[in-house]
Amino acid sequence: QAMRSLYNSSFINKEKEGQTEIVRLAKTLAAYNYGRGNLSNLLNKIKEEGKIDIYKSLDWLDRLPLETSDYVKKILLKKDPKFEREYQ
């Protein structure tokens, strides 16, 4: 229920911006791990800088704290070989 709420929240659900599904899922996982307010503030800051498209790119993942970045990458992007073996 918590994930569904985050997934559908206004700061994550940005279909009108041409956001891809994987970016929306990454934002949901990041908000769950890092905190809704923390992620919202970070995404707003990155958007203001204008260097990264936060709707179509996952480059903003590298701006998250390491724990959160690893969390998202391991689950969504399957960057952990152990995860690949044990949970598929």
RODO-2510 file (C-alpha; in nm, 4 decimals, decimal comma):
residues 88
     n   res          X          Y          Z
     1     q     0,0000     0,0000     0,0000
     2     a     0,2846     0,2379     0,0812
     3     m     0,4507     0,1697    -0,2540
     4     r     0,1246     0,2170    -0,4432
     5     s     0,0691     0,5490    -0,2664
     6     l     0,4188     0,6678    -0,3611
     7     y     0,3861     0,5365    -0,7186
     8     n     0,0666     0,7387    -0,7671
     9     s     0,1763     1,0509    -0,5783
    10     s     0,1778     1,3747    -0,7736
    11     f     0,5533     1,4329    -0,7541
    12     i     0,6277     1,0882    -0,9000
    13     n     0,3382     1,0357    -1,1421
    14     k     0,4384     1,2737    -1,4232
    15     e     0,2990     1,1110    -1,7381
    16     k     0,2350     1,4533    -1,8935
    17     e     0,6096     1,5149    -1,8833
    18     g     0,6770     1,2096    -2,1013
    19     q     0,8206     1,0183    -1,8087
    20     t     0,9150     0,6578    -1,8790
    21     e     0,7843     0,3708    -1,6653
    22     i     1,1296     0,2703    -1,5420
    23     v     1,1957     0,6261    -1,4192
    24     r     0,8638     0,6272    -1,2343
    25     l     0,9460     0,2943    -1,0695
    26     a     1,2953     0,4161    -0,9775
    27     k     1,1486     0,7280    -0,8165
    28     t     0,9012     0,5152    -0,6217
    29     l     1,1759     0,2915    -0,4846
    30     a     1,3987     0,5891    -0,4072
    31     a     1,1183     0,7703    -0,2234
    32     y     1,0452     0,4582    -0,0208
    33     n     1,4090     0,4198     0,0840
    34     y     1,5271     0,7828     0,1037
    35     g     1,2029     0,9468     0,2107
    36     r     0,9359     1,1209     0,0118
    37     g     1,0379     1,4740     0,1108
    38     n     1,4084     1,4105     0,0626
    39     l     1,3571     1,2744    -0,2878
    40     s     1,1175     1,5512    -0,3841
    41     n     1,3666     1,8160    -0,2708
    42     l     1,6534     1,6475    -0,4549
    43     l     1,4568     1,6084    -0,7793
    44     n     1,3476     1,9736    -0,7652
    45     k     1,7099     2,0817    -0,7183
    46     i     1,8283     1,8639    -1,0093
    47     k     1,5450     1,9920    -1,2299
    48     e     1,6387     2,3540    -1,1526
    49     e     1,9995     2,2847    -1,2523
    50     g     1,8691     2,1778    -1,5938
    51     k     2,1482     1,9298    -1,6710
    52     i     1,9562     1,6042    -1,6183
    53     d     1,6106     1,5205    -1,7515
    54     i     1,4528     1,3723    -1,4385
    55     y     1,1605     1,2369    -1,6441
    56     k     1,3463     1,0379    -1,9074
    57     s     1,6874     0,9648    -1,7560
    58     l     1,8117     0,7670    -1,4580
    59     d     2,1284     0,9774    -1,4267
    60     w     1,9826     1,1391    -1,1132
    61     l     2,0307     0,8054    -0,9310
    62     d     2,3975     0,8934    -0,8857
    63     r     2,2957     1,2013    -0,6841
    64     l     2,1198     0,9914    -0,4208
    65     p     2,2933     0,8691    -0,1054
    66     l     2,4860     0,5498    -0,1789
    67     e     2,2510     0,3300     0,0243
    68     t     1,9461     0,4495    -0,1711
    69     s     2,1202     0,4392    -0,5066
    70     d     2,2325     0,0815    -0,4403
    71     y     1,8824    -0,0135    -0,3228
    72     v     1,7202     0,1095    -0,6444
    73     k     1,9878    -0,0373    -0,8690
    74     k     1,9776    -0,3777    -0,7009
    75     i     1,6011    -0,4093    -0,7181
    76     l     1,5047    -0,2302    -1,0363
    77     l     1,8147    -0,2570    -1,2489
    78     k     1,9255    -0,5936    -1,1064
    79     k     2,2860    -0,4803    -1,0657
    80     d     2,3589    -0,7431    -0,8007
    81     p     2,4570    -1,0897    -0,9312
    82     k     2,3353    -1,2482    -0,6064
    83     f     1,9927    -1,0924    -0,6627
    84     e     1,9840    -1,2360    -1,0139
    85     r     2,0551    -1,5890    -0,8905
    86     e     1,8333    -1,5963    -0,5859
    87     y     1,5237    -1,3960    -0,6702
    88     q     1,4322    -1,4666    -1,0295
***
